[in-house]
Amino acid sequence: MIKDEKIGILTEDNSQEFAQGILELLNNQNLARKYGKKGLELIKTKYNWDESARKLLQIYREIL
């Protein structure tokens, strides 16, 4: 989701890479704001309870 929606930085699973990702956001506040704004937009439009319920109901109807 993070990669597909472009809402953050993905790192390898180690502390050094993770720290570098955090530093990148701390050093680039415009990028951090952009990711935050995009994340909030997605919560309101795509990843919310109403949308999840709609998709689940559609799957139930297809099964029946």
Secondary structure, 3 states (H helix, E strand, C coil): CHHHHCCCCCCCCCHHHHHHHHHHHHHCHHHHHHHHHHHHHHHHHCCCHHHHHHHHHHHHHHHC
